Amino acid sequence: MRKATTMTPGTAVTPGDDSAPSGTGSAPGDRDAVIPGTGPADAPRPGERATVRLRPDGPEEPPRYAPEWLQLREAADAAARATELLDPLRSRLADVPRTHGGLVVHDLGCGTGSMGRWLAPRLDGAQHWILHDRDPYLLHFAAVDAARAAADGSRITVETRRGDVALITPDALAGASLVTASALLDVLTREEADALAAACAGAGCPALLTLSVVGRVELTPADPLDAEITEAFNAHQRRAELLGPEAVTAACEAFAAHSATVSVRPSPWRLGPDQRGLTAQWLRGWVGAAVEQRPELKPHADHYLARRLEACAAGELRVVVHHSDLLALPGGTGGDA
């Protein structure tokens, strides 16, 4: 994998720039390794980079998200997002003044840009996407592989800003038409969720925040350890005062406190035989986080994981990982909880 170019705040990148890597690299060599971002990971291997850390005083070993993991989950994310939230969003955006020749969309914690690739082609009109992330490596992929045209063929431009999305302010969102994020709320604290809602309210813009975990998982066939692993994983999600499974409820309260009207819809991953690679990686990360939270589970969890991986490889395992999508419209402009 070639080294990505480091970009400074405000760097503009033209999608399709041939000077940049065109893919997300090869998967880790160890087939049994957990791809960074799926769950707890050991010290970085040669060539690995630490990535998103949402706060300067966070845990000593912050979450790390590899392009391989984000690429692996992109199709499942796209299939899961609640498309029924798009009509009220489009109605709201139809009344938004256009600057920079179009909508200005801030994508917080953008990773490799999957949210933009999903949403931008579903909106009409010219768009200027501002991609926020702490990792210049991921920002580079996001900019290079950004959507090129809106639903009506209008032009899309992209800008990157490297920074801490947990410290976003109304000033940073000045002129924003929309704020988006994917799989972000559950790794914020309540204070940070409140700050995000305040920043969106200050900018007077709607927010579409997708794929927040809600703490429920269904595996078929069932196993006696399912509930215990789920409980331990949820506890791990709440470490260091992170919202974890309570993220959507907390965000609803935060946006409502700023007079926004919030709509929430389910957005579950539905994983079956056609998603074996993603399911196997998710299983390793899910069980690994549970064991990190409760080390006494390890002997039973090791056997549990082996059984689940065997069933996955045989095409006999189905998993539903429940998430929720949230749309917050400023000023009580419609919607429902």
N, C-alpha and C positions, 0 to 999 in steps of 0.2 A: 504494500500500500504506500503510495507516495505521500509525502508530507504535505499537509494542508497549509495554505497561506493564512497567516495571522491577520485579522482585520480589526481596525479600530472603529470606535463608535462613529456612525454616520457613513460608513463605507457603502457605496452603491455597487451592486454586482448585477451584471446582465445575465439572466438565465441562459444556460447553454454555453457559457464561457469555456472555450477549449483549453484554457490554461489551468483548469481545475480538475480534480479527480471526478470521473463521471459516475462512479459507483460507490458503494459503501464498504468495499473491501471483502476479504475472505473471512469465513467464520473461524473462530478459534480452533486450533489444531486438535485439542482434546475434546472428543465428542461428548464426554461426560461432564465437562466443565460447565459452570453456570456462566452464561453470557452476562457481563456487567449490566446492571439495571434490572435483572430479573429477581435479584435477591442478594443476600450477603455474598461478598466476594473477598478472596484473599488479597494479599498485596499485589500491586500491578505486575503483570508479566512484561517481559521486554516488548517494547512497542506499544503498550497500552498507555492511555492517558486518563488522568482523573478528569471528571467533567463537572456536571452541575452540582454546585453547592449553594444552597439558597440563602444562607446567612453566614456572616463572617465568624460568628461564635458558635457554629454548629458542631456536631459530633466530630471527633478526630478522624473518623473514616466516613466521609460523606457518601451519599449515593453516587454511583458512577454509571453512566448510560453509554453503552457502546453503540456505534452505528448499526452493527449487526443485529442487536436486539430491537432497535427501533424499526429497522427494515423488516424484521421477521413479524412484528406485530402490526404493521401498517394496514394490511388487508383486513385483519380482524377488527381493528379500530374503525376503519371506514365502513365496514358492514354493520357495526354496532351503533354508530352515532344516530341520535334521534332526529330523523329528517323532518318529523312533524313540527319541530321548532323553527324550521327555516321559513315557513310562510309568515308567521308574526315578525320574524327578524327582517325579512324582505320588506314588509309593510312599513316597519319602523325606518329602515334605511332609505326608503323612497322619499322620506321627508327630510333627510339629513343634507345640509348644505355640502356641496362637493368642493374640496380644496385639492390642490395639486392635480387638478383635472379629473378627480374621481374620489372614490371612497379611500379613507386612510385607515388601515387595519393594523392594530398592534397585536402581534402573536407572542405571548409571554411564555418563556421556557420552551421555545419552538423546537428544540432538538434538531432533527434533520428535516423539519418542515412539513411533516405529514398533514398537519391541520390545514395549512395553506393549500396543499395539493388537493385536499378533499373539498374545502369550502370555496376557494376562489372561483372555480369553474361553475359553481352553483349560484353565484351572484351576478347580476347584470351590471354593466357599466365599468368604466376604467377604475382600476384599483392601484393603490400604492401600499404595499405590505412592509411594515417595519418589524423585523424579526429580532426578538430579544432572547439572549441566552448568555450564560457565563462562559461557555466553551467556544472558542473561535473555530475549533475543528468542526463541531457540529454546525455552527453558523455557516461555515463555508459550504457544506453539503446542502443545507437548507436553501441558500441563495442560488446555488448552481442548478438545483433540481426543482426550483419553484415553478408553479403554474405560469403559463405564458399568455393565456387568454381567458377572459371572463366568459360567462354563459352566452353572451351576445357577441362574442368575438372581440370585445374591447381589450385594450392593452393593459397588462399588469406589469408594474415595476416593483423592485425589491430593494430594501435598505436593511443593513444589519446594525444592531447596537449591542455591544457586549456589556453586560452588567447584571446586577443582582435583581431578579424579578420580584423578590420578596420586599424590595425597598422601592417599589414603583410609587410615583407621586403624581398628583394632578398635573404638575408642570410637565412631567415626562409624557403625559398623554394629551397635551394641548393640541387641539385640532383633530383629535381622533374621532372617527366615525363609528368604530367598533373595536372592542377588545376581545381577543379569543385566547384560549389555552386548552390544552389537552393533557389529561392525567397530571394536573398540577395541584388542585385544591387539597388533595389528601396529604401532600407533603408540605403544607403550610401550617403554621400555628394559628390559633384563633386571632391573635393580634395582627398577624400578617394578612389573614382573610379580611379582617376589618379594614386594614389599610388599603387593600385592593378595592374593596367596595367603595371606600371613601374616595379613592383616586378616580374610579369610574364615574362616581356621582359628581365630583369636581369637574370632570371633563364633559359631563352631560352625555355620555355615550353608553350604548347597550353593551352587555358582556355575554358571550356565548362560551361557556366553560364545560367541556365535555369529559366523559370517561373518568369520573371520580369513583373510587371504590366505595362500596356500601357495606362490606363485611359479610356478604353472603355468597357461598359457592355451592353448586350442586354437582356431584359426580355420580355417574351411572355406569356400572352398578355401584351401589353404595358399599361403604366399608365402615366397620365399627369405629375406626380412628378418625373418620372425616371431621366430626364435630370438634374433637380435641385439637386437631391440627388447625382447623379454622380459628378456633378461639385463641390459640397461641399466636397465629399469624396476625390476627387483629390487634392483639396486645403489642406485637412488634411494630405495627403501623402507628401506634399511639406513642411510641417512645419519644423522648425529648420534647414532650408537649405538642407533637404533631397531631393534626386532626384525624388522620386516618379515616376510619369508617364514619366518623361524625362530620366529615368535611361538608357534605351537601347541606345538612341541617344548619351548621354554623354559617355557611355562606348565605343561605336563605335569610337567616336572621340579620346578618350584616348588611345585605343589600336592602332588605325591608326597612332597616333603621335609617336608611338614606332615601326613603320614599320610592324605591324601585318596586316594580311588580315582577314577581319571579315565577317562572314556569319550570317545572322539573319533569323529566320524562326518563324512563328506563333506557339503558343502552348496554345490554349484556353482550359479552363475548359468548358465542355458541360454537364450541370446539368439538369437532368429530374426527373421523378418519382422514378427512382431507386436510386437517391442520395438525398432523402428528408432530411436526417439528416444533411448532409453537407450543403445543400442549406439553411436550416433554420438557422444554425449557421453562415453561411456566411452573410445571410440577416441581422441578429442581429448586427453583427460586422460592416457591411457596413453602415447601417443606423445609428448605434451608433456613428461611426466616423464622419459622415456627421453632425449630431446634435452637437457633441462636437465642430466641427469647426464653425457651425452656429447655436447657441442655439435658435434663433428665428424660426427655422424650426420645433422645437419639437412638437407643437400641431398637425401640419399636418403630420409630420413624424410618430408620434405614430399611427395615423389611417392608414397611408400608410403601415407601418410594419405589422399591424394586418391584413390588406387585403392580403398582400403578403404571410404571414405565413399561412393564411387560404387556399389560393390557393395552396400553397406548400403541405400542409397536404392532400389536396384533389387530389394531383397528377396532377394538372392543370397548374402548373408553370414550365416554362423552362428558364434557365439562361445560357448565354454564357459570361464568364469572360475572356476577352482577355489578353494574356500574349505573351511574345516573348522569344525565346531561342537564345543565341549568342555563336558562336564558333570563337575564335580568334586564328589564326595560326601564329606563329612567323616568321619574316623574309619574309613576302609576299609569303608564300608557297602555294598559291591557295585559292579559295573560292570567295565569292561575297557578296556584302553588301545587 
